[in-house]
Amino acid sequence: MTDRVPLCLVGCGGMGSRHILGMAALQRTGLSTIDLVAVCDLDETAARRAAAEAEELLGRRPAVHLSVDDAVADPDIAAFDVVTEASSHLAVTLPALRAGKHVLSEKPLGITVRSCLAMVEAAAASGAVLATAENYRRDPPNRLVRAVLDAGLLGEVFLAQETRLGGSDLIITTPWRHLKDRGAIGLDMGVHLTDVFQYYFGPIASVYGDGFIAEPVRRRRPSPSRDLPAYRAAWEKLPEQVTPTGEDSVVALYRMESGVRVQLSYVNSGLGKRYLARSIHGRLGSLEISKDRSGRGPVLHRDGGTLTGKEILAELPDFALDDVTAALFGADGVEYDLPGGEADAGGLAIELHDFGRAASTGAPPEVDGVGGTTAVAGLLGAYESGLLGRAVTMTELLDGTVSAYQDPIDEHLGLLGVSR
């Protein structure tokens, strides 16, 4: 059995609480690869609240650190689970990686391409594992989608589309998700989608698109976005309104290296009806894919008829979920009926298990630092494209040829002028 990696959770807000729930779900499977030995947050109240949650759910109270430097210096900690706000990932992650500690960072890995690459380079220099927390791809229905594509059941795939339209003018969880230099929601949510595109179809070659602010003023939510103490504490501190400086919307056309074209419309704004659709189209058929973490399986349409969810398994005799996913969602969990919180915890448990396995064995994580970087580059590439009025390539984004949108943020981070 894989040794359990001594882990420190850095960031004890709402996402930190959700990661603790993921750790508890993983522990219940009997397959855990991690051991939460410490929590860290600048806010002592938040840190001690997370320690109490961990004690209740995991059976042991972790140590509490109130600075990253103290946590990095702790010899009992071998790895870090970083769930701070996106703009601080670089400042938290670099010291840990340089000290040889393994790091799992929540998405987006960084808020610019330069910041992501700085983390990738630090991990390479020290030999530490750097993984990016991406849970949507871990959802069992998405595992089935990937199997359908790998088996060629759609034939040559030429087009996919992702549409998420409609929302509200409310603050999305916290004010920083509306600020450009903090990692606004267009990026924070958008990297989930660019990662899913890469999971389905392979690397992104180029992107043509634009980002924009659809809601010029965001209002205070009438209640917390999730029923967890950390979310309630954050909600109580919300201002009455926020004037956004960062994009809440992105519209883009991607060309994948495989030749697949992907249309993305993400506009988490605008009162009225919400529209949600994901589909993949090939010469032999198409797939309709339901909302991530909904438990609804994909629907396969071909000339011979329609197969839904588990019915598709008859076309894939060699398909099976891995042991951890099966323990969390059921052996045939490509369709499942779980409360939203349990489905969320299950996806987080899978990414935590994968990170612990990588940290203890040296095997690569499913989504490493490079994968996290290209997901960020793919999303920010739409913004860069909007400024230039042309498509931009992944090569241009990674080598710094195209970076005008990101340059002010990199200057704030102290990265402007740092060579690629």
N, C-alpha and C positions, 0 to 999 in steps of 0.2 A: 504494500500500500504506500502511496506517495506520502512523504513526510508533510506535516502541516507547517506552513510558513508563518512565523511570528509577524503579525501585521499591525500597523498603526493606521487608524482612520483619521484623516486630516480634513476637517470641515464638519462641524456638528450642527448644521442647519437641517432643513427639510430633506435634502438629498442624502445627508449623512444618516438620518433616521431610516430612510428607505434602504440604504445599503445595510444597515444593521438587520432590518427585516429580511433582506436577501441572505445575509450570513446565517440567520436563524433557520430559514427555509433550507439552505444547503446543509446545515448541521443535522437537520431532521432526516436527511437522506442517508446519513452514515457515510457519506463520500466526501466530506469536507477536506479541502487542501490548505485551508488557512486557519489561523488561530489569532483572534483579535486580542492583542495584549495591551494596546494603548489607544487612546483617542487624543486628538490635539485640536485646539481652537483658541484664537486670541480672546474669545469671550468665555470667561470662566463658567458663567451660568450655563451656556450652551454645552460646553465640554462636560460638565458634571451631569447635565440632563442626559446626554448621550451615554455616558458611563453607566448611569442608572438603567437606561433602556437596555443596554448590552447585558448588564447583570441579570435583568429580569428574563431576557430572551435567550441568552447564551449560557447562563448559569455561573458566570464569574465576572467580577467587576474589573474592567481594564484600568491600567494606570492613566493618569491625566497629565497631559503636557499643555502648556499655555504658549509655547513658541515652537516654530519649526526647528530652530537651532537645537533646542533641548531634545526634541524628538529624534533628530538626526544623530545626536550624540549618544542616544540610549543604545547600549550594546545588545539589549534584548529584542530590538526591532530590526527585522531583516527586510521589510517591505512596507510600502506606503500605498494606501488607497486614498487618492486625492479627490475630494468632492467639494472643494471650495468654489467660489464663483469663478467663471471662466477666465477673467482678466488676471487672476492671481495664480493660475496654474504654473506659469513660468517661474515665478518667484518661489513657489513651494517645491516644485519638482526638481529644478536644477541642483539645489544643495543636496537633495536626497540622492540623485543619480551620481553626482560627483563623489559622494561618499560610498558609492557602490551598493546603495540600497535599491531594490527593485521597486518599480512604480507602476501602478494602475491609475491612470488619470481619466476622470470623467470627460465625456465629450463636451464641447469641442476641445481637442487636445490643447490648442492655443487659439488666440483670437487673430493671429496673423500667420502667414506661412513662415516668416522668419522665426517667430517664437516657437513654432512646431519644430522646425529644423534644428534650432538650438537644443531642444530636448533630445531629439534623435541623435545628434552629434555627441551630447554628454553621455548618453547611454552607450553608444558605441565605444567611447573612450574608456569608460569604466568597466564595460562588460556586463552592466546591469540590464535586466529585462525592463523594457518600456512597453506597456500595453495601453490601448485606448478602450475605454468602457463604451461599448456599443451594444445595446440590448435588443433593438428591434430585430436585427438579423437572427437573434437566438430564438425568436418566437417559433414554436413548432410549425405553424402553417407556412412560415417563410422557409423553413428547412425543406418542406415538401415542394414549395415553388422551385427552389434550387434543384431538387432532384428531378422534377419534371423537365427543367431546362437541360440538365446534364444528360438525361435520357433521350433528348431529341424529340419529345412528344409533340412539340409545336413546330417541328421542322426548322427551317431557317427563320430566326427571329429578326425582324426589321424595325419594330417600334414598340415602345412602352410609354405609358403616360401616368403621371401622378398629379392628381388635382385635389387641393385642399383649400376651399374657398369659404369665407364667412367666419365670423367670430363675434367680437364685441369691441367696445371701446374701453374695456376694463384693463387695469394693470395686470399683466401676465405674471402672477406669483410675486415678483419682486421688482422694484424700480430699475435695477441694473439691466434687466432684459429689454430695456428700451433705450439704452445709451450706447452709442457707437464704440466708445473707447472701453466699454466693459463687456462687450460680446452680446449684442442685441439679439432678439428672438429670431430674426431671420437666419442668423448664423447658428444660434443655439439649437433651434429646431431643425434647420435646414441640413445640418451635417448628419442627422439621423437618416435623411432621405438620400443624400449623396453616398453615404455608406451602404445603404440598401442597394442602390444602383450598382455600386462596385461589387457587392456580394453576388448579385444576380448575373452581371454581365462582364465583369472584369474591369480593367483600368479605364479611367476617363481620358480621352484624347484631347477634346476641346469643348468649349462652352461659349454660347452666345446668349446674352440675356441682360437683365437689369434688376436692380433692387430699388425699393422705394418705401416711403412711410405713408401708409394708407390712413392711419389714425393720427391726426396732429396733436391730439390731447388724449391721455389715458386717465381714467377715473379710478378712484379707490373701489376695490371689490367690496360687496356687501358682506362677504364671509370668506374664510380661508379657502384656498383652492383644494386642499386635502385635509382630512380629519386626523391630523397628527399634531402633537404639542409644538413641535418646531415650526410648523406652518402657521399655527395660531399665533405664536410669538412674533413671527415676521409680519403677519397680517396686522397685528395691533400697532406696529410701527409704520404702517404705510401712510404716505402723505395723501391728501385729498385728490391730488392729481399730479401727473408727470407729463412734461413736454418732451416727447421722444427726439433723440438725435440719431438713433440707429434704426436701420430698416426693420420693419415688421413683415415685409413681403418680398418675394422674389419670383420672377418669371424667367425661365431659361430653357434652352434647347441644348442637350448634351449629345456629343458624338463619342461613343465608346470606341476603344481600340478594336473591339470585335466587329464594329460596323453598326451596332444597334444604335438607334436614335432614341433619346428619352426626352419627353416633354414634361417640364415641371411648372406647375402653377401653385405656389404656396402664398396665400393671402389670409393671414390670421386676423382679419379685420372686417369691418362692415357689418352693420345690423341686417337682420333678415335670415333667410334660409341658409343653412350650411350645405356645402357640396363636398363629397368625399368619394374619390374613385382612384383605383390603381388597376391597370390592366397591361397585359403583355400580348403582342400580336405576332404570329408567325405564319408561315405558308401552309401549315397543316392544322392550325387552330389558334385559339386564344385562351388566356387565363384571366379571370376576374379575381382580384385579391381584396379581401376585406380589411378593415382597419386593424392595425397591429395591436396585439394583446386583447383582441375581442373574442378569441377562441373559435371564430368561424373559419372553416377551411376554405381554400381556393376553389373556384369552379372552372372546370376544364371543358371548353366547347370545341368539338371537332365535327367533321362531316358525319361521323357515325353516331353522334348524340352528345349528351352532356353528362359529365361525372362531377360529383360534389364531394369535397373533403375526403373522407375515408374511402369513398368509392374509387378514388384515383389510385389507391394503394394496389389495386388489382393489376394496374399497368406497370407497377414498380416492385417486382417480387423481391428485389435485393435491398429495398429501402428499410432503414430502421433508425430510430432516434438513438442517440448515445445514451449511456447508462444514467447520467445525471439528469438529462432532459426527460427521460422516461420516468425516473423516480419522482420528478417534480410535476409532470403533466400527464403521466400515463404512457404505457408502451405504444398506444395508438393515439397519442395526444395531438395529432394534427388537427383534431377538433377537440375542444375542451369547454367545460362549463365551470369556470372559477370566478369568484369575485375579482374586481379590478385590482385590488390591492394584492391579492395572492398571485395573480398573473404577473404583475409588476415585480414582485419579490422573486418569482421564479426566473424571470429573465435576468435579473441582477445576480441571482445565485449562480446561474450558468457562467456568466462572465467572470465572476469571482473565482469559481472553480477552475476555469481555464487559466486565469492569471496565476493562481497558486500552483497549478501543474507546471506552468512555464518557469516560474521562479524556482521551483524545487528540482526540476529535471534539466533545465536549460533548453528545452524544446521551445520553438517560437510560439507566442500567443496567437490566437486566431486573428486579432486585430492589433498589429504592432504599432510602433510610432510612425512608421512610413504610411501605413493604412490610415491612421488618424490624420496625418498631414495631408494626404491627397483628398480626403473627404473635406477638410477645411479649404484646401485650395480650389476644389471643385465648386464649392458654394461661393467663396469670395471671388472666384473667377467670373461669376455672373455680374457682380458689382463692378469689377474691373472692365468687363466687356461693355457695360453701360456707359462708363466714362469715355472709353475709346471709340465706341460705335462700331465695333467689329468683334468677331470671334477671337478668343484667346486660347492658346494651347496650354496643356498641363506643363510642358517643358518651359514655357515662358513664365509660368507662375512659380515653378520650383527653382528656376535659376535667377529669379529677381528681375528679369527683363520687364515684366509687367507688375507694378506694385503701387501705382499712384493712390488708389483708395486706401491702402494699408500704411503708406508712409507716415502720416501723422500719428497713427497708433504706435507704429514702431519707434518713432521718435520719443513718444511718451514712455515707452518700455525701455528706452536706452539701447535699441537695437539698430537704429538707422545708421548706415555706414558699416555695419558688420557684414563682412563678406560671406557669400554663400559657399 
